[in-house]
């Protein structure tokens, strides 16, 4: 919040804490109304602050831990084991018209630290002790000469043919196949743990 909107630093800190502690929309709306009553109409920075907390509440049921938005990108970080099918994330990316040339996903809740997909290769890095059956990874490597270990926590996938990863859709299809295979393993490992 801008200093000229709420000049007292202690008051601003108190408001930040109260906004961060909101757990439902009625409480958040009440704080917004309080701001307007005490300090007047919300300037753009205060509107942005309010909308950030509104978005936080809207996203809480999706297993989203953090959203970072900059002019060049939006990064979404999920909690461990989010209630979202990883295939839905891939489908969302595939259906978007504003996909970058390079795709980078971080899916630690699914046992994957990050996926980096370029026209020359796909790199999949796992978190420590991922909920994935190691035999599934070995079978995946053995089933294709284009999939190889790249260190102790990474898989490197080369395009089967020279131009197979040229288009984003091709890379997404290949990622989808790998995630299906690994996701089945993760579901089995989770079920065995329960």
Secondary structure, DSSP 4 states (H G I P E B T S, - for coil): --TTTS--HHHHHHHHHHHHT--SHHHHHHHHHHHHHHH-SPPHHHHHHHHHHHHHHHHGGGTEEEEEE-SS-EEEEEPTT-SS-HHHHHHHHHH-S---SSEEEEEGGGTEEEEEE-SSEEEEEEPTT-SS-HHHHHHHHHH-TTEEE-SSSEEEEE-SSTTTTSSHHHHHHHHHHHHHHHHHHHHHHHHHH-
